[in-house]
Amino acid sequence: MLRIRQFLLATVIAIVAVACGSGGSGMSQSSGTTPLIATGTITGFGSIYVNGIHFQTTSATIRKNAQTVDQSQLAVGEVARIKGSKDDADNTGVAEEVDVDEAVIGPIDKIDTMGGTVTVLAQIVKINAGTSFSKDIQPADITGLKTGDVIHVSGMTDSSGAIVATRIEKGSASSPLQVVGTVAGLNAGSHTFMINALTVDYSSANLTGFASGAPSNGDVVEAQGMSFDATTQTLTATHVQREMTDQEE
């Protein structure tokens, strides 16, 4: 199951302790350890370093864009959500689940080199000195990108709704399109909603995770599809999933 989240920059590096007891997460807890959910940028491997904590991943389930993968398919700069436990004595952790999901995948529509932004699926992506790039993007900065390139963007959403990119990788024309965001401007009659300036047409999509069976304004969702109309800025979705909050898990 996908566990992509939108996190404000002010809160994305926080470690959220999970309540223990009968209402807790169900994870086993040894003396001196604290169950947690941590989200942040991967800064190193052997196993995974997130938010300054070294997480062992020997027994962890690792997913990237909902597909089970080997840790070797992850990269520094990607945003990871880790569910596991932390040793209070030495600030190390043991991961049970690691989820890495791109905030947006699609072709570049516009590039503002001076402003340091690109537009992908009507989402503004901010690129700065902290953004890492895959080796096939040269130079390894915004000048190594061109309009029409399909890119995979890892990052976190700021207060304006823009994605602050922590890593950008090149994709292919066959890459599934993907965007994560908050539902707004819902039109149940036409089966559409907005994610920032993007219109998502979910009339033919498989919908999962919605208590009412359909999206509602304010839901954080991941929308996937294979068709994007650049003229109308519309993604025709094949799958839309509501993302659970940490409290719901």
TIDRENLO-359339 format. One record per residue: chain; residue number from 1; x, y, z negated of N, C-alpha, C in turn. Coordinates in nm, 4 decimals. Layout:
// TIDRENLO-359339
  chain    n       n.x       n.y       n.z      ca.x      ca.y      ca.z       c.x       c.y       c.z
      A  NUM         X         Y         Z         X         Y         Z         X         Y         Z
...
***
This chain:
// TIDRENLO-359339
  chain    n       n.x       n.y       n.z      ca.x      ca.y      ca.z       c.x       c.y       c.z
      A    1    0.0843   -0.1184    0.0000    0.0000    0.0000    0.0000    0.0878    0.1233    0.0000
      A    2    0.0504    0.2194    0.0781    0.1276    0.3417    0.0842    0.1114    0.4202   -0.0436
      A    3    0.2191    0.4840   -0.0842    0.2128    0.5655   -0.2046    0.2808    0.6988   -0.1787
      A    4    0.2462    0.7577   -0.0700    0.3052    0.8861   -0.0384    0.2374    0.9929   -0.1219
      A    5    0.3134    1.0932   -0.1638    0.2585    1.2014   -0.2434    0.3062    1.3343   -0.1890
      A    6    0.2243    1.4370   -0.2065    0.2708    1.5731   -0.1892    0.3118    1.6217   -0.3266
      A    7    0.4300    1.6804   -0.3367    0.4769    1.7330   -0.4636    0.5291    1.8740   -0.4422
      A    8    0.4898    1.9668   -0.5286    0.5473    2.0994   -0.5250    0.6925    2.0900   -0.5673
      A    9    0.7761    2.1793   -0.5119    0.9178    2.1746   -0.5429    0.9435    2.1867   -0.6924
      A   10    0.8585    2.2592   -0.7614    0.8805    2.2795   -0.9043    0.8594    2.1530   -0.9844
      A   11    0.7842    2.0576   -0.9297    0.7515    1.9389   -1.0072    0.8058    1.8114   -0.9484
      A   12    0.8615    1.8170   -0.8274    0.8988    1.6928   -0.7610    1.0109    1.6200   -0.8315
      A   13    1.0968    1.6917   -0.9040    1.2089    1.6244   -0.9674    1.1749    1.5767   -1.1080
      A   14    1.0506    1.5944   -1.1483    1.0125    1.5521   -1.2826    1.0016    1.4013   -1.2899
      A   15    1.0315    1.3462   -1.4058    1.0108    1.2049   -1.4334    0.8868    1.1947   -1.5193
      A   16    0.7912    1.1150   -1.4747    0.6637    1.1054   -1.5429    0.6597    0.9756   -1.6215
      A   17    0.6572    0.9838   -1.7523    0.6487    0.8636   -1.8348    0.5084    0.8081   -1.8280
      A   18    0.4973    0.6762   -1.8170    0.3681    0.6105   -1.8093    0.3271    0.5678   -1.9487
      A   19    0.2024    0.5950   -1.9845    0.1556    0.5618   -2.1187    0.1619    0.4126   -2.1427
      A   20    0.2002    0.3743   -2.2649    0.2101    0.2335   -2.3012    0.0821    0.1897   -2.3704
      A   21    0.0724    0.0590   -2.3939   -0.0448    0.0069   -2.4624   -0.1423   -0.0515   -2.3649
      A   22   -0.2648   -0.0783   -2.4116   -0.3635   -0.1476   -2.3294   -0.4046   -0.0667   -2.2090
      A   23   -0.3885    0.0663   -2.2148   -0.4256    0.1497   -2.1005   -0.3081    0.1829   -2.0133
      A   24   -0.1921    0.1189   -2.0353   -0.0711    0.1526   -1.9625   -0.0658    0.0886   -1.8271
      A   25    0.0570    0.0872   -1.7716    0.0752    0.0452   -1.6336    0.0831   -0.1048   -1.6180
      A   26    0.0983   -0.1779   -1.7281    0.1107   -0.3221   -1.7173    0.2540   -0.3668   -1.7007
      A   27    0.3512   -0.2724   -1.6947    0.4906   -0.3094   -1.6818    0.5426   -0.3543   -1.8171
      A   28    0.6318   -0.4548   -1.8173    0.6922   -0.4975   -1.9416    0.7868   -0.3900   -1.9906
      A   29    0.8013   -0.3785   -2.1225    0.8854   -0.2749   -2.1790    0.9742   -0.3347   -2.2855
      A   30    1.1063   -0.3275   -2.2655    1.2011   -0.3740   -2.3641    1.2287   -0.2619   -2.4620
      A   31    1.2858   -0.2987   -2.5773    1.3210   -0.1988   -2.6768    1.4190   -0.0999   -2.6168
      A   32    1.3904    0.0313   -2.6342    1.4801    0.1336   -2.5844    1.4596    0.1696   -2.4394
      A   33    1.3541    0.1179   -2.3766    1.3253    0.1535   -2.2382    1.1893    0.2208   -2.2300
      A   34    1.1755    0.3051   -2.1291    1.0515    0.3791   -2.1090    0.9999    0.3547   -1.9680
      A   35    0.8763    0.3036   -1.9529    0.8187    0.2930   -1.8184    0.8071    0.4323   -1.7570
      A   36    0.8299    0.4423   -1.6277    0.8230    0.5737   -1.5650    0.7891    0.5638   -1.4178
      A   37    0.7477    0.6776   -1.3648    0.7354    0.6981   -1.2211    0.8208    0.8203   -1.1902
      A   38    0.9197    0.8047   -1.1034    1.0113    0.9143   -1.0712    1.0084    0.9401   -0.9218
      A   39    1.0012    1.0656   -0.8846    1.0041    1.1031   -0.7436    1.1114    1.2080   -0.7214
      A   40    1.1946    1.1858   -0.6221    1.2996    1.2816   -0.5919    1.3786    1.2386   -0.4708
      A   41    1.4816    1.3139   -0.4401    1.5641    1.2880   -0.3229    1.6724    1.1864   -0.3553
      A   42    1.6909    1.0894   -0.2665    1.7985    0.9916   -0.2826    1.9322    1.0626   -0.2639
      A   43    2.0202    1.0490   -0.3636    2.1505    1.1151   -0.3567    2.2656    1.0164   -0.3431
      A   44    2.2383    0.8868   -0.3565    2.3454    0.7887   -0.3433    2.2917    0.6479   -0.3541
      A   45    2.3802    0.5522   -0.3260    2.3413    0.4118   -0.3304    2.4363    0.3323   -0.4181
      A   46    2.3925    0.2073   -0.4383    2.4631    0.1091   -0.5187    2.4084    0.1017   -0.6600
      A   47    2.2881    0.0840   -0.6839    2.1681    0.0639   -0.6036    2.1127    0.1963   -0.5464
      A   48    2.0254    0.2701   -0.6209    1.9730    0.3972   -0.5723    1.9860    0.5010   -0.6829
      A   49    2.0335    0.6191   -0.6454    2.0393    0.7310   -0.7392    1.9295    0.8304   -0.7032
      A   50    1.8395    0.8558   -0.7970    1.7332    0.9544   -0.7802    1.7238    1.0359   -0.9081
      A   51    1.7235    1.1678   -0.8943    1.7142    1.2578   -1.0099    1.8237    1.2306   -1.1129
      A   52    1.9418    1.1890   -1.0659    2.0531    1.1653   -1.1552    2.0489    1.0329   -1.2284
      A   53    1.9476    0.9512   -1.2008    1.9345    0.8209   -1.2657    1.9760    0.7117   -1.1675
      A   54    2.0584    0.6190   -1.2150    2.1011    0.5056   -1.1336    2.0016    0.3922   -1.1542
      A   55    1.9209    0.3645   -1.0507    1.8198    0.2594   -1.0579    1.8718    0.1317   -0.9935
      A   56    1.8695    0.0218   -1.0689    1.8973   -0.1087   -1.0112    1.7761   -0.1521   -0.9286
      A   57    1.8017   -0.2035   -0.8091    1.6917   -0.2400   -0.7191    1.6960   -0.3873   -0.6796
      A   58    1.7694   -0.4674   -0.7554    1.7883   -0.6081   -0.7198    1.6565   -0.6809   -0.6986
      A   59    1.5589   -0.6549   -0.7859    1.4307   -0.7257   -0.7780    1.3179   -0.6359   -0.7287
      A   60    1.3518   -0.5192   -0.6771    1.2491   -0.4226   -0.6385    1.1908   -0.4536   -0.5013
      A   61    1.0635   -0.4206   -0.4861    1.0005   -0.4193   -0.3543    1.0261   -0.2823   -0.2932
      A   62    1.0891   -0.2791   -0.1767    1.1257   -0.1531   -0.1119    1.0439   -0.1381    0.0153
      A   63    0.9762   -0.0242    0.0267    0.8936    0.0022    0.1444    0.9320    0.1358    0.2063
      A   64    0.9266    0.1396    0.3386    0.9441    0.2645    0.4118    0.8292    0.2765    0.5100
      A   65    0.7519    0.3834    0.4943    0.6313    0.4017    0.5753    0.5433    0.2772    0.5713
      A   66    0.5278    0.2226    0.4499    0.4383    0.1100    0.4206    0.4902   -0.0248    0.4674
      A   67    0.6084   -0.0274    0.5292    0.6657   -0.1532    0.5752    0.7767   -0.1965    0.4799
      A   68    0.7751   -0.3233    0.4391    0.8796   -0.3744    0.3518    1.0122   -0.3773    0.4273
      A   69    1.1149   -0.3184    0.3664    1.2445   -0.3073    0.4328    1.3554   -0.3437    0.3356
      A   70    1.4751   -0.3593    0.3903    1.5949   -0.3757    0.3093    1.6457   -0.2377    0.2691
      A   71    1.7136   -0.2304    0.1568    1.7641   -0.1021    0.1096    1.8558   -0.0347    0.2117
      A   72    1.9202   -0.1132    0.2965    2.0122   -0.0570    0.3958    1.9414    0.0336    0.4958
      A   73    1.8077    0.0252    0.5035    1.7329    0.1090    0.5968    1.6943    0.2438    0.5362
      A   74    1.7314    0.2664    0.4110    1.7090    0.3959    0.3482    1.8320    0.4836    0.3677
      A   75    1.8152    0.6138    0.3448    1.9256    0.7067    0.3680    1.9264    0.8162    0.2628
      A   76    2.0457    0.8670    0.2350    2.0585    0.9825    0.1467    1.9795    1.0985    0.2061
      A   77    1.9048    1.1672    0.1215    1.8228    1.2790    0.1663    1.6760    1.2443    0.1769
      A   78    1.6442    1.1151    0.1849    1.5036    1.0761    0.1905    1.4409    1.0879    0.0517
      A   79    1.3127    1.1180    0.0498    1.2404    1.1305   -0.0765    1.1862    0.9937   -0.1150
      A   80    1.2193    0.9503   -0.2348    1.1767    0.8189   -0.2833    1.0882    0.8349   -0.4057
      A   81    0.9905    0.7477   -0.4144    0.9065    0.7379   -0.5340    0.9357    0.6027   -0.5968
      A   82    0.9815    0.6057   -0.7203    1.0241    0.4835   -0.7876    0.9344    0.4562   -0.9068
      A   83    0.8873    0.3339   -0.9147    0.8095    0.2880   -1.0295    0.8913    0.1810   -1.0998
      A   84    0.9172    0.2017   -1.2281    1.0007    0.1067   -1.3001    1.0165    0.1466   -1.4446
      A   85    1.1385    0.1374   -1.4955    1.1650    0.1729   -1.6347    1.3031    0.2349   -1.6456
      A   86    1.3223    0.3133   -1.7527    1.4491    0.3820   -1.7763    1.5031    0.3431   -1.9125
      A   87    1.6333    0.3148   -1.9184    1.7003    0.2854   -2.0447    1.7296    0.4175   -2.1146
      A   88    1.6722    0.4358   -2.2324    1.6875    0.5624   -2.3032    1.8310    0.5863   -2.3502
      A   89    1.9099    0.4796   -2.3624    2.0447    0.4937   -2.4172    2.1446    0.5460   -2.3148
      A   90    2.1387    0.4946   -2.1919    2.2429    0.5314   -2.0950    2.1883    0.5962   -1.9679
      A   91    2.0592    0.6288   -1.9662    1.9987    0.7005   -1.8535    2.0094    0.6229   -1.7219
      A   92    2.0031    0.4899   -1.7323    1.9935    0.4076   -1.6124    1.8516    0.3532   -1.6033
      A   93    1.8166    0.3010   -1.4872    1.6814    0.2518   -1.4693    1.6769    0.1230   -1.3906
      A   94    1.5626    0.0576   -1.3984    1.5362   -0.0620   -1.3191    1.4105   -0.0351   -1.2376
      A   95    1.4220   -0.0429   -1.1065    1.3092   -0.0155   -1.0181    1.2306   -0.1428   -0.9907
      A   96    1.0984   -0.1331   -0.9995    1.0111   -0.2419   -0.9579    0.9601   -0.2184   -0.8161
      A   97    0.9340   -0.0919   -0.7845    0.8867   -0.0552   -0.6512    0.9577    0.0722   -0.6069
      A   98    0.9983    0.0754   -0.4809    1.0583    0.1948   -0.4211    0.9824    0.2243   -0.2924
      A   99    0.9253    0.3434   -0.2844    0.8515    0.3833   -0.1645    0.9142    0.5080   -0.1043
      A  100    0.9506    0.4983    0.0225    1.0028    0.6120    0.0977    0.9114    0.6320    0.2175
      A  101    0.8558    0.7504    0.2287    0.7636    0.7789    0.3385    0.7907    0.9184    0.3923
      A  102    0.7912    0.9297    0.5238    0.8137    1.0601    0.5845    0.6912    1.1496    0.5702
      A  103    0.7165    1.2782    0.5492    0.6084    1.3749    0.5355    0.5394    1.4008    0.6684
      A  104    0.6160    1.3949    0.7773    0.5569    1.4119    0.9102    0.6463    1.3436    1.0128
      A  105    0.5831    1.2806    1.1109    0.6530    1.2184    1.2234    0.5832    1.2636    1.3503
      A  106    0.6585    1.3207    1.4424    0.5976    1.3641    1.5673    0.6925    1.4484    1.6497
      A  107    0.6454    1.4953    1.7660    0.7298    1.5764    1.8545    0.7391    1.7207    1.8062
      A  108    0.8545    1.7805    1.8288    0.8727    1.9216    1.7948    0.7998    2.0072    1.8971
      A  109    0.7124    2.0938    1.8466    0.6355    2.1822    1.9340    0.7032    2.3181    1.9491
      A  110    0.7601    2.3684    1.8384    0.8249    2.4993    1.8404    0.9499    2.4951    1.7538
      A  111    1.0478    2.5772    1.7913    1.1695    2.5922    1.7116    1.1951    2.7406    1.6899
      A  112    1.2122    2.7783    1.5650    1.2496    2.9150    1.5291    1.3888    2.9075    1.4670
      A  113    1.4898    2.9212    1.5516    1.6273    2.9053    1.5043    1.6630    3.0103    1.4005
      A  114    1.6230    3.1337    1.4241    1.6548    3.2410    1.3302    1.5845    3.2199    1.1964
      A  115    1.4607    3.1732    1.2022    1.3845    3.1519    1.0796    1.4121    3.0190    1.0132
      A  116    1.4830    2.9301    1.0838    1.5172    2.8004    1.0272    1.3989    2.7072    1.0134
      A  117    1.3050    2.7141    1.1089    1.1875    2.6272    1.1013    1.1605    2.5601    1.2355
      A  118    1.0970    2.4445    1.2275    1.0412    2.3789    1.3456    0.8960    2.3452    1.3136
      A  119    0.8159    2.3294    1.4180    0.6753    2.2942    1.4006    0.6525    2.1553    1.4579
      A  120    0.5960    2.0667    1.3752    0.5675    1.9282    1.4139    0.4253    1.8960    1.3707
      A  121    0.3411    1.8553    1.4647    0.2002    1.8271    1.4358    0.1362    1.9419    1.3575
      A  122    0.1658    2.0627    1.4001    0.1107    2.1849    1.3402    0.1557    2.2060    1.1961
      A  123    0.2594    2.1352    1.1538    0.3157    2.1529    1.0200    0.4466    2.2305    1.0320
      A  124    0.4630    2.3323    0.9482    0.5874    2.4075    0.9455    0.6899    2.3294    0.8639
      A  125    0.8055    2.3037    0.9248    0.9138    2.2313    0.8582    1.0301    2.3280    0.8397
      A  126    1.0676    2.3507    0.7145    1.1782    2.4410    0.6835    1.3084    2.3623    0.6738
      A  127    1.4100    2.4109    0.7438    1.5416    2.3472    0.7451    1.6411    2.4409    0.6787
      A  128    1.7201    2.3864    0.5865    1.8182    2.4695    0.5176    1.9496    2.3933    0.5021
      A  129    2.0412    2.4497    0.4265    2.1735    2.3890    0.4112    2.1674    2.2543    0.3405
      A  130    2.0591    2.2279    0.2680    2.0455    2.1012    0.1974    1.9841    1.9904    0.2802
      A  131    1.9441    2.0205    0.4038    1.8833    1.9196    0.4904    1.9915    1.8313    0.5518
      A  132    1.9768    1.6999    0.5386    2.0700    1.6080    0.6045    2.0075    1.5577    0.7340
      A  133    2.0930    1.5153    0.8276    2.0481    1.4741    0.9600    2.1066    1.3375    0.9947
      A  134    2.0322    1.2615    1.0746    2.0860    1.1352    1.1243    2.2007    1.1644    1.2211
      A  135    2.2870    1.0639    1.2413    2.4094    1.0844    1.3185    2.3839    1.1202    1.4642
      A  136    2.2648    1.0850    1.5156    2.2369    1.1142    1.6561    2.1858    1.2558    1.6783
      A  137    2.1826    1.3372    1.5739    2.1482    1.4787    1.5881    2.2766    1.5592    1.5749
      A  138    2.3228    1.6141    1.6858    2.4466    1.6907    1.6892    2.4264    1.8202    1.7664
      A  139    2.4726    1.9332    1.7132    2.5273    1.9527    1.5792    2.4247    1.9149    1.4717
      A  140    2.4726    1.8865    1.3527    2.3860    1.8415    1.2443    2.3202    1.9605    1.1757
      A  141    2.2423    2.0323    1.2545    2.1659    2.1452    1.2022    2.0523    2.1723    1.2998
      A  142    1.9822    2.2809    1.2819    1.8644    2.3079    1.3642    1.9000    2.3217    1.5124
      A  143    2.0238    2.3615    1.5428    2.0627    2.3771    1.6830    2.0804    2.2426    1.7533
      A  144    2.0831    2.1338    1.6764    2.0915    2.0010    1.7358    1.9560    1.9450    1.7757
      A  145    1.8498    2.0229    1.7534    1.7142    1.9807    1.7882    1.6651    2.0579    1.9091
      A  146    1.5717    1.9965    1.9825    1.5113    2.0671    2.0955    1.3626    2.0354    2.1014
      A  147    1.2889    2.1242    2.1643    1.1453    2.1052    2.1791    1.1173    1.9733    2.2503
      A  148    1.0231    1.8976    2.1966    0.9882    1.7681    2.2537    1.0524    1.6513    2.1824
      A  149    1.1617    1.6767    2.1085    1.2227    1.5688    2.0306    1.1218    1.5146    1.9300
      A  150    1.1131    1.3832    1.9197    1.0325    1.3212    1.8143    1.1223    1.3052    1.6923
      A  151    1.0780    1.3590    1.5800    1.1588    1.3512    1.4591    1.0785    1.2950    1.3427
      A  152    1.1510    1.2331    1.2502    1.0964    1.1846    1.1237    1.1468    1.2791    1.0162
      A  153    1.0569    1.3401    0.9424    1.0950    1.4395    0.8427    1.0614    1.3893    0.7028
      A  154    1.1639    1.3803    0.6189    1.1434    1.3582    0.4759    1.1539    1.4933    0.4076
      A  155    1.0715    1.5145    0.3074    1.0780    1.6421    0.2383    0.9655    1.6592    0.1400
      A  156    0.9590    1.7779    0.0845    0.8613    1.8102   -0.0177    0.7870    1.9369    0.0215
      A  157    0.6627    1.9438   -0.0167    0.5782    2.0562    0.0222    0.5934    2.1713   -0.0759
      A  158    0.6155    2.2919   -0.0228    0.6251    2.4074   -0.1113    0.4880    2.4721   -0.1286
      A  159    0.4841    2.5821   -0.2011    0.3558    2.6437   -0.2358    0.2826    2.7008   -0.1149
      A  160    0.3530    2.7216   -0.0038    0.2887    2.7743    0.1168    0.2296    2.6637    0.2033
      A  161    0.2573    2.5384    0.1674    0.2115    2.4255    0.2475    0.3147    2.3775    0.3469
      A  162    0.4277    2.4484    0.3568    0.5346    2.4069    0.4479    0.6127    2.2907    0.3875
      A  163    0.6723    2.2107    0.4748    0.7554    2.0987    0.4318    0.8999    2.1453    0.4272
      A  164    0.9615    2.1387    0.3110    1.1032    2.1707    0.2976    1.1798    2.0412    0.3241
      A  165    1.2449    2.0338    0.4382    1.3057    1.9087    0.4836    1.4304    1.8756    0.4032
      A  166    1.4361    1.7520    0.3529    1.5568    1.7022    0.2883    1.6345    1.6103    0.3820
      A  167    1.5647    1.5509    0.4792    1.6320    1.4704    0.5813    1.5483    1.4702    0.7089
      A  168    1.6183    1.4730    0.8228    1.5534    1.4644    0.9535    1.6247    1.3584    1.0355
      A  169    1.5469    1.2666    1.0907    1.6005    1.1625    1.1778    1.5297    1.1687    1.3119
      A  170    1.6009    1.1302    1.4165    1.5385    1.1235    1.5478    1.4550    0.9975    1.5593
      A  171    1.3393    1.0103    1.6250    1.2550    0.8963    1.6541    1.2503    0.8730    1.8032
      A  172    1.1524    0.7954    1.8451    1.1347    0.7675    1.9874    0.9932    0.8051    2.0278
      A  173    0.9703    0.8079    2.1578    0.8380    0.8442    2.2084    0.7312    0.7464    2.1621
      A  174    0.7727    0.6253    2.1259    0.6764    0.5241    2.0817    0.6530    0.5267    1.9308
      A  175    0.7216    0.6167    1.8601    0.7042    0.6240    1.7148    0.5602    0.6613    1.6808
      A  176    0.4957    0.5894    1.5880    0.3616    0.6296    1.5443    0.3661    0.7693    1.4834
      A  177    0.2636    0.8480    1.5103    0.2541    0.9818    1.4535    0.2035    0.9710    1.3102
      A  178    0.2495    1.0613    1.2252    0.2127    1.0519    1.0839    0.2206    1.1888    1.0192
      A  179    0.1270    1.2167    0.9303    0.1314    1.3401    0.8526    0.0669    1.3147    0.7175
      A  180    0.1232    1.3765    0.6157    0.0693    1.3684    0.4805    0.0272    1.5079    0.4381
      A  181   -0.0909    1.5189    0.3795   -0.1348    1.6506    0.3352   -0.2686    1.6453    0.2652
      A  182   -0.3167    1.7633    0.2301   -0.4415    1.7766    0.1559   -0.5556    1.8097    0.2505
      A  183   -0.6644    1.7352    0.2385   -0.7816    1.7553    0.3237   -0.8464    1.8900    0.2928
      A  184   -0.8744    1.9658    0.3993   -0.9468    2.0924    0.3877   -1.0362    2.1062    0.5101
      A  185   -1.1355    2.1927    0.5009   -1.2218    2.2188    0.6154   -1.2920    2.0955    0.6680
      A  186   -1.3319    2.0067    0.5776   -1.3954    1.8815    0.6197   -1.5255    1.9078    0.6946
      A  187   -1.5411    1.8423    0.8089   -1.6666    1.8462    0.8847   -1.7130    1.7021    0.9003
      A  188   -1.8001    1.6597    0.8095   -1.8450    1.5204    0.8094   -1.9230    1.4861    0.9353
      A  189   -1.9892    1.5857    0.9939   -2.0673    1.5607    1.1143   -1.9811    1.5256    1.2339
      A  190   -1.8715    1.5989    1.2508   -1.7819    1.5727    1.3638   -1.6669    1.4806    1.3262
      A  191   -1.6629    1.4384    1.1988   -1.5578    1.3496    1.1491   -1.4191    1.4097    1.1716
      A  192   -1.4035    1.5334    1.1267   -1.2739    1.5996    1.1358   -1.2422    1.6689    1.0036
      A  193   -1.1138    1.6904    0.9803   -1.0693    1.7738    0.8694   -0.9378    1.8384    0.9095
      A  194   -0.8930    1.9310    0.8260   -0.7700    2.0038    0.8537   -0.6617    1.9645    0.7541
      A  195   -0.5383    1.9574    0.8020   -0.4191    1.9556    0.7174   -0.3344    2.0722    0.7647
      A  196   -0.3366    2.1800    0.6884   -0.2796    2.3068    0.7330   -0.3431    2.3442    0.8662
      A  197   -0.2653    2.3642    0.9730   -0.3228    2.4060    1.1014   -0.3591    2.2887    1.1917
      A  198   -0.3412    2.1676    1.1431   -0.3695    2.0479    1.2223   -0.5129    2.0018    1.2016
      A  199   -0.5819    1.9720    1.3118   -0.7126    1.9073    1.3045   -0.6926    1.7570    1.3157
      A  200   -0.7496    1.6832    1.2222   -0.7433    1.5373    1.2253   -0.8818    1.4844    1.2599
      A  201   -0.8906    1.4137    1.3709   -1.0152    1.3497    1.4138   -1.0120    1.2056    1.3638
      A  202   -1.0972    1.1759    1.2646   -1.0960    1.0419    1.2061   -1.2168    0.9590    1.2485
      A  203   -1.2825    0.9995    1.3576   -1.4057    0.9330    1.3998   -1.3847    0.7861    1.4344
      A  204   -1.2645    0.7500    1.4784   -1.2376    0.6103    1.5144   -1.1332    0.5472    1.4233
      A  205   -1.1058    0.6112    1.3105   -0.9972    0.5654    1.2239   -1.0446    0.4619    1.1230
      A  206   -0.9529    0.3771    1.0837   -0.9737    0.2878    0.9706   -0.9506    0.3687    0.8436
      A  207   -1.0502    0.3747    0.7554   -1.0420    0.4553    0.6341   -1.0234    0.3643    0.5137
      A  208   -0.9241    0.3956    0.4299   -0.9003    0.3136    0.3110   -0.8738    0.4026    0.1904
      A  209   -0.9163    0.3534    0.0747   -0.8872    0.4205   -0.0514   -0.9863    0.5266   -0.0925
      A  210   -1.0950    0.5444   -0.0168   -1.1922    0.6491   -0.0477   -1.3110    0.5890   -0.1225
      A  211   -1.3378    0.6401   -0.2423   -1.4467    0.5860   -0.3239   -1.5810    0.5985   -0.2536
      A  212   -1.5988    0.7091   -0.1797   -1.7256    0.7321   -0.1108   -1.7268    0.6712    0.0290
      A  213   -1.6129    0.6167    0.0694   -1.6021    0.5595    0.2028   -1.5517    0.6560    0.3071
      A  214   -1.5342    0.7840    0.2687   -1.4897    0.8853    0.3641   -1.4105    0.9926    0.2904
      A  215   -1.3296    1.0707    0.3623   -1.2491    1.1752    0.2978   -1.3353    1.2849    0.2366
      A  216   -1.2777    1.3533    0.1380   -1.3388    1.4711    0.0770   -1.2344    1.5812    0.0709
      A  217   -1.2800    1.7054    0.0721   -1.1872    1.8165    0.0564   -1.1079    1.8001   -0.0727
      A  218   -0.9794    1.8224   -0.0645   -0.8929    1.8092   -0.1811   -0.8217    1.6762   -0.1906
      A  219   -0.8680    1.5757   -0.1156   -0.7985    1.4471   -0.1144   -0.6599    1.4635   -0.0523
      A  220   -0.5609    1.3993   -0.1114   -0.4296    1.3894   -0.0477   -0.4294    1.2610    0.0341
      A  221   -0.4013    1.2737    0.1621   -0.4132    1.1596    0.2525   -0.2888    1.1456    0.3383
      A  222   -0.2741    1.0261    0.3914   -0.1794    1.0025    0.4993   -0.2609    0.9670    0.6222
      A  223   -0.2389    1.0408    0.7294   -0.3082    1.0146    0.8551   -0.2072    0.9679    0.9583
      A  224   -0.2391    0.8584    1.0245   -0.1532    0.8039    1.1288   -0.2314    0.7936    1.2588
      A  225   -0.1611    0.8048    1.3691   -0.2255    0.7934    1.4991   -0.1222    0.7810    1.6088
      A  226   -0.1692    0.7685    1.7309   -0.0794    0.7576    1.8459   -0.1020    0.8692    1.9465
      A  227   -0.2029    0.9560    1.9212   -0.2385    1.0584    2.0189   -0.2472    1.1953    1.9532
      A  228   -0.1741    1.2925    2.0095   -0.1768    1.4300    1.9603   -0.1966    1.5237    2.0779
      A  229   -0.2989    1.6086    2.0695   -0.3272    1.7079    2.1724   -0.2650    1.8399    2.1284
      A  230   -0.1563    1.8785    2.1946   -0.0849    1.9993    2.1549   -0.1662    2.1253    2.1823
      A  231   -0.2571    2.1194    2.2797   -0.3385    2.2366    2.3125   -0.4375    2.2674    2.2018
      A  232   -0.5055    2.1652    2.1536   -0.6052    2.1847    2.0475   -0.5488    2.1570    1.9088
      A  233   -0.4208    2.1148    1.9041   -0.3558    2.0823    1.7764   -0.4369    1.9779    1.6998
      A  234   -0.4727    1.8707    1.7716   -0.5575    1.7662    1.7145   -0.4869    1.6314    1.7176
      A  235   -0.4833    1.5664    1.6026   -0.4343    1.4296    1.5915   -0.5543    1.3365    1.5894
      A  236   -0.5590    1.2436    1.6840   -0.6631    1.1409    1.6823   -0.6112    1.0264    1.5965
      A  237   -0.6698    1.0125    1.4791   -0.6171    0.9187    1.3802   -0.6668    0.7770    1.4053
      A  238   -0.5785    0.6824    1.3810   -0.6163    0.5412    1.3829   -0.6304    0.4873    1.2410
      A  239   -0.5679    0.5553    1.1458   -0.5739    0.5120    1.0064   -0.5601    0.6336    0.9164
      A  240   -0.6488    0.6448    0.8199   -0.6394    0.7508    0.7190   -0.6542    0.6853    0.5828
      A  241   -0.5582    0.7100    0.4965   -0.5622    0.6511    0.3630   -0.5499    0.7586    0.2568
      A  242   -0.6369    0.7499    0.1591   -0.6271    0.8393    0.0435   -0.5158    0.7893   -0.0470
      A  243   -0.4339    0.8822   -0.0945   -0.3239    0.8468   -0.1823   -0.3657    0.8593   -0.3277
      A  244   -0.3389    0.7556   -0.4052   -0.3730    0.7576   -0.5464   -0.2790    0.8486   -0.6237
      A  245   -0.3308    0.9087   -0.7295   -0.2462    0.9858   -0.8192   -0.1746    0.8896   -0.9133
      A  246   -0.0708    0.9392   -0.9795    0.0000    0.8559   -1.0759   -0.0924    0.8124   -1.1887
      A  247   -0.1854    0.8999   -1.2276   -0.2781    0.8665   -1.3353   -0.3712    0.7524   -1.2942
      A  248   -0.4102    0.7501   -1.1667   -0.4984    0.6439   -1.1190   -0.4278    0.5096   -1.1156
      A  249   -0.2967    0.5122   -1.0971   -0.2224    0.3870   -1.0941   -0.2021    0.3344   -1.2341
***
